[in-house]
Amino acid sequence: MPILDAPSWHERIYSNGWCRSSGGAVDVLEPATGKVLTRVGLASPTDVNASAAAARQAVAHWATIPYLERAAVFRNAAQVITQNFRELSEWLVRDSGSVQAKADFELTLCTTCLHEAAAMPSQPRGLVLPSNGGRLSFSRRQPLGVVGVISPFNFPLYLALRAVAPALATGNAVVLKPDPRTAVSGGFLIARVFELAGLPTGLLHVIPGGADAGAALCSDPNVAMIQFTGSTDAGRKVGELAGRNLKKVSLELGGKNSLIVLDDVNLDLAAANIAWAAYLHQGQICMTAGRILVQQAILAELVERVVAKAQRLPVGDPSAAQVALGPLIGSNQAQQVHSIVKDSVAAGAKLEAGGNSEGPFYRPTVLSGVKPGMRAFEEEIFGPVAAITAFASDDEAVELANSTQYGLSAAVLSGSVARAFALGNRLRTGILHINDQTVADDVVNPFGGVGFSGNGTSIGGPANWEEFTQWQWITIQDNPPGYPF
Ligand code: NAD
C-alpha cells in the first residue's frame, strides 16, 4: 500500500491536514519526459499567514509533550522512510530528475538527519553561570517559535529536512515552503512521513508556493526565523525582507567552488574526483566544482582522462534506464547552461567534450583554457560542465580560487597532505577538503559558506542548537535585593 497517496494532496496544501488553498493549483512535471506527475495546491500570501498563525498556536502544546515522546516522533519518521524506501526514492527520481543512486543517497542522508534530530530532545540545553551570594544564575536555549523554511529543487528532500527536523526537535513549529516544481519530494513527502510518525497536528505546515509566498513568510509577524537555501539573488531579497522585519535569518546560498589539482597526484584518481564533482546530479549542486584548477605540468594528460569519462557517461531518463546523468530541472536550464558554454568558447575556451543537449539532457561537458573574465570561470553554471583552468604555482592557484565573491566549498588534491593543507589554509571558504572533491555532506558537520555563499550561519550537527534556538538568561533568589534607590 503506497504511503504517498496522490488523491489526498491533489490540488491541496498541508496545513492542519490536507486542505484547499486560495492560491490555486499547479502541475508538477517530470523533468525527463515533460509529463504531468500530479497537481498540487499553491499557497497565496493569505494561506501563508493562516499557516503561520496555526503554527504559532501549536508550538505551546509541543513544549508540554515529554521529551522521550518528542524524540520518538523523529525515530518513527526515520522508520517510515526506511520501510517505504523504494516508493519515496521513486518520487525523487521522477519529480527532481535524480538518478537512482542519488535518490537513494538523499534518502539515506534523511534517515541520518532524523536520527540526529531524535537525539536532540534529550540533550542538555543550558549552562549554570557564576553568580554572587545565594543567587542561581543560568542560561538556557529556548525555541524561537515558528521557523519558516524556504527550500530549493536540487536536493529537495534533504535540503528541506535538514532544517525542518532540527527546528522541530529543538521545540519550534515549522512552515515549509518548497519549490513548487519539487513540491512532492521536497514537501509533501515530509508532511506525510511526519503525519505517519505521529507529529501533533499544526506543528508542520507544507505550503508550495512561489516568490510571493516566500516573501509573505519573510514578513509574517508570527514567524521568528527564516532558514533559506537557494540562489544568492533570491537569498539577498529574503535577507533584506527578513532583516527589515527583525527576524533571525539563515542563508545557505550559491557557490563557485574550486577543485585544485596539484602536479603530484595520481591522475586516474584525480580524473574520477573531477568527474564526480562536476557531473553529480548534472552539476546542480551548490558544492559542484565550478572551477577545476589544474597545475600546468599535468594538464594535457588529466584533460584527456576527464574527456574519456565525459564521453562514456550515459545520460537519459533515470526512471527508464540506468544512467549516470539525468535531466536538468527543465529545458530552460539547459539553454542557460549552453549560453555560458557558448559564450566561453567564443571568448577563447576550448570545447573538449559535450556542449550539446537534447531537451533537458545536457551532455557532460569539458572546457579547457578557461580564464578569468569568461562566464564559465565567473558564474555558477548549475549544469554538467567541467571548466578547467591551468595554473603554474601554488600561489597562483590560491589567487585564482579566491578570486570570487562566493565562498562555499574548496578542495585540494595532492600527493603531499602538508603541501595541500598549506595551500588550503589560504582559501576563503566555509568548507575545505584535502584529498577529496568539493561535494560532501555528512549531516553531523556544520555546513555553511562565507561571502556570497551565506550570511555567516551554519546548519547541521553542532550548529543546529545555535541555528534554531535563542539564549535566555534566568536568575532566581530567595528575596529581592535591597537596592539603594
Ligand atoms: P532559487 O533561489 O531560485 O529558489 C530557492 C527557493 O526560494 C524556492 O523555494 C523559490 O520558490 C524561493 N524563492 C525564489 N525567489 C524568492 C523570493 N524573492 N523570496 C522568497 N523566496 C523565493 O534557487 P534554486 O534555483 O531552486 O536553487 C539553486 C540555487 O540554490 C543555486 O544557486 C545553488 O547553489 C543554491 N543552493 C545552495 C545550497 C547551500 O546549502 N548553500 C544548497 C542547494 C542549492
Residues whose N, C-alpha, C, O or C-beta is under 5 A from the ligand:
A	BS01	NAD	I150 S151 P152 F153 K177 P178 D179 G209 G210 A211 G214 A215 T229 G230 S231 T232 A234 K237 V238 E252 L253 G254 G255 I285 C286 S453
